[in-house]
């Protein structure tokens, strides 16, 4: 399921209110790369353990930015600046 930025922030308000604050570590990548508008939650997958291959694929195939906002042993939250990239990324990496 793809959620909006507002929904993503609401999710974190419920799970860990301190992460919903704009100055929390959750949002730190945006200071350098810009804001994501769309978010997906995926099960952890080892398909992108080869970071070089992963980043090359993203640069070749995605029009916007793709950022990992949260990662645990079970799940990851990824953010996208360009909505059509979400579908292509999910097909390849989840």
N, C-alpha and C positions, 0 to 999 in steps of 0.2 A: 504494500500500500504506500502510495506517495502522499506525503503530508506537506502542508505549507509551513512557512517560517513561524507563523503565529501558533499553529498546532504543535510544532516542535518545541517551542518555548513553553507552551502550556504543559506538555508532557513532562518537561524537566521541572517545572514548578511543582508538579505533583510528586515526582520521584525524588528530587533533591532540590529544594527551593533555592539554595545558594547557587546552583548551576544556572538557574534561570536569569540571574543578574548579568547584565551586559559586561561587567568586568571580571566574570569568572573565567577559569581556564577553558571552559567549553567553547568560548567564542574567540580565543586568542588568535587563531589562524586568520580570521577575517581582517585583523589589523594589517596583515601583509598581502592577502590575496583577494580581499573583497568578500561581500556577503553572498551566502547561498540563499536561494529562494525556495528550494524543494528538497525534501529529505526522505530517506528510506532507511529502514531497519532491516538488516540481513543477518543471517546466521554466520558465524565466523567460517571463513572458507580459506583454504590454503592455496587457492588458484593464483593469488598474487604474491606468493612468497618471493618470486623473482622480481624485485622492485624495479629493476631497469626495464624489463619487458613490460611490466604493468604501466609504468610512466610513459614509455614510448607509445603503447597502445592508446592511452588516454590522449596524448598529444596529437596522434594521427586521426583519432576517431571522434573526439568530443569537441564541440564548438565552444563550450564554456569551461568553468572550473569544476573540479571534482575534489572535495575535501573530506577527510575522515574526521568526524567530530567526537566520536567516542568509540572505544574498543574495549571489550572485556573477553573473557574466555568463551562466552556464549554468543555474544552478539556485537554488531557494529552499527553505528549510525553514520551515514554518508550524506553529504550535502552537495547540491548541484546549483549552478547559476543558470543553466539552460535546461528547461524541462525535457525536451526531446532526448537529451543525453542520458536521462535516467533509464529509459527503456532499453537503449542499446547497451548501457553499462550492466544492467541487471541480466540481460541475455548472456553477456560474456563472463561476468565476474561473480555471479551469485548462484 
